[in-house]
């Protein structure tokens, strides 16, 4: 991968993190840890992989992207604004009274396919979208990001059984595997290991990667094979709160809003000052 391409992708992820931090701070909102853990994945998807037209969000041939962990929507809103779906100035409304930029993803926003927040919903819907695409002879792909804690939901495992049964090789599931959920570590709450072996046993093409390495992310997505009758899962090992050291791997930042000093310190770390 050309260094300049990687730099551009990393720079986009930094901007996503910067805007996310600002939104959470201004709104006195929460869930920044899970928003930051997937910033690199969003940067690669929207900067390098997904087929979309921000001026025509309902374009029939677009790739579909669904964020199942809708509580972490701040980084997706930042990504969509940076990708041209709506003005950056709209991000100032995040979490305020009367805004469409709700604290969970809302399909009132251009570029959002599905309102989410109640966990375990997006993958079942994505299976339906993928199945419809195959039956209609469409070439679009469907991408879904779910959280690891969300895998406690039975609806996901029903979908994980359904997708290979119907040969949904146009479906890509990304697990944001930051290993922390609302009540503790995933190992403490419900141990998922070995997650890759579970997906393999359910007949998914399974890849496990570093979810923050842009070179690996880009090459992994670009090299997916979409004509082998297998749905794909990318288990992305990530760090909750990635990019701000005092937020990294800390459950507290599933809930806490940054103080003014924490906002300033976090901003300095993101920008490298």
Steps between C-alpha positions, in 0.01 A plus 500: 500500500636844407601697810298802384183292480553370852573850628179632345300223669666560838443875470130436438478283811664776705243748373221256585640471853540877534142569398368214715675632808361848436145372453505290816654781704260767381190283547623357833421164347643150548622192310818664375706186569314288245483788253879538502568127475343481153629831357774330295252249356261780401785697345601208279144407405389849398837613372601194300237226474131589494321595179272797574386840376454759779291715265267206440492297825221276368689406181379149426845357423668635813666267747298480820661573836324436830632589843345259745671652806287811455598650836846568352354706215706815561795372296268387221335845488847655481595261218185574302552875532863468388379287207263772381161365607418814698683817613759473776321783680207263567720305741465788745139390549592152620303402809307828525124543531314473170793376293501205260854419623374282782732322742412174320506469122193639326395427143385861475866578428628468141722193473340312791327184377340394829422654837684292760568502870313196622775247446476194280288655224728607216641161403155341452397798285828481309431134423169604346666777299768260376247232408287755312807620312588148388146421390477826304839444337651811659874541546497705818665370817365534854738584785410489869697601808390336823649519847643196672266540799214502252578139421321417825178560303340184361371679190858531379561126525179427312633727225842337515326170425275653233768670289701192392181301450401753232852542358516872582848559361407867451487552878797624705475505878760694700526427872643795693681270741609744770424240771314739732122527529268695728554294816863393467725304268338258259697220667341587835144544369472226235826357372503504118822310445581361260293738292671416172442128552132562571454685169695237312277231649197697375649493145614861473815608321684626806785750520651635821707816473634811676209743480725807521760417234387685188720301264358171629143635499520627143660183365256277687193677363643530148586130482162363606356249254130552429418195288575209734152462658638583846409801714809674634586607854793720590581476869676833555704503820464854629558711811207674664578872513780464242700817442468657846716316752296574813189362327657186358378167640296669772136407558440845652498653150199300397308747715710806589508837325837676485561803717642816343854397592446144376364640174810718456737218591321256270507747213875547541553125483284455191673784317843396624579836659 
